[in-house]
Amino acid sequence: MNIILYTKTGCPWCKGVKDLFAEKGVKYEEREVRGNKAYYDELVAKSGQNKTPTLDIDGEIIADSDREAVAAYLKGKEVEGF
């Protein structure tokens, strides 16, 4: 499973998703969009908006999400540990 997590520094919902992944041992790539225009442009191109956290999980976009929604999505995909 390939996960890209788009974040903004100081975003409490982003922290919640990162904490969830740390607790569950989920590997992901973080792309902080405030300090990187290319990542910001990529976020907007993929999701059609600029809100975070947004995830790209194997090409499926979960936009403007939170810890609970991400956990439910991964549970629905029968990811081990969820």
C-alpha positions in Angstrom: 0.0 0.0 0.0 1.4 3.4 -1.0 0.1 6.3 1.1 0.9 10.0 0.5 -0.3 12.3 3.3 -0.7 16.0 2.4 -0.4 18.2 5.5 -0.1 21.7 6.7 2.1 22.6 9.7 -0.1 23.3 12.7 -3.1 21.4 11.4 -4.6 19.4 14.3 -6.5 17.0 11.9 -3.2 16.3 10.2 -1.6 15.5 13.6 -4.5 13.1 14.3 -3.9 11.1 11.1 -0.1 11.1 11.7 -0.7 9.9 15.3 -3.0 7.1 14.0 -0.4 5.9 11.5 2.3 6.0 14.2 0.1 3.9 16.5 -0.7 1.4 13.8 2.7 1.2 12.3 1.5 2.5 8.9 4.2 3.7 6.5 3.5 6.8 4.5 5.1 9.7 2.8 4.3 13.1 4.2 4.1 16.1 1.9 3.8 19.4 3.7 2.1 21.8 1.3 2.7 25.2 2.9 6.5 25.1 2.4 6.4 23.5 -1.0 4.5 24.9 -3.9 5.0 21.7 -6.0 3.3 19.7 -3.3 0.5 22.3 -2.9 -0.1 22.3 -6.7 -0.1 18.4 -6.6 -2.7 18.4 -3.8 -5.0 20.8 -5.7 -4.6 18.8 -8.9 -5.4 15.5 -7.3 -8.2 16.6 -5.0 -9.7 19.7 -6.5 -9.2 21.6 -3.2 -6.6 22.8 -0.8 -7.6 21.4 2.5 -5.6 19.0 4.6 -5.2 16.3 5.6 -5.7 14.8 2.2 -4.5 11.3 1.4 -3.6 9.5 -1.8 -3.9 5.8 -1.0 -2.9 3.8 -4.0 -4.4 6.4 -6.2 -7.7 6.9 -4.3 -8.0 10.4 -2.9 -9.5 11.1 0.5 -9.8 14.8 0.7 -10.1 17.1 3.8 -10.3 14.1 6.2 -9.6 13.3 9.9 -8.4 10.5 12.0 -11.7 8.7 12.3 -12.6 8.9 8.6 -9.1 7.5 7.7 -9.4 4.7 10.2 -12.9 3.8 8.8 -11.6 3.9 5.3 -8.7 1.6 6.0 -10.9 -0.7 8.0 -13.2 -0.9 5.0 -10.3 -1.9 2.9 -9.5 -4.6 5.4 -6.0 -3.2 6.2 -4.4 -5.2 8.9 -4.7 -3.5 12.3 -7.8 -1.5 11.6 
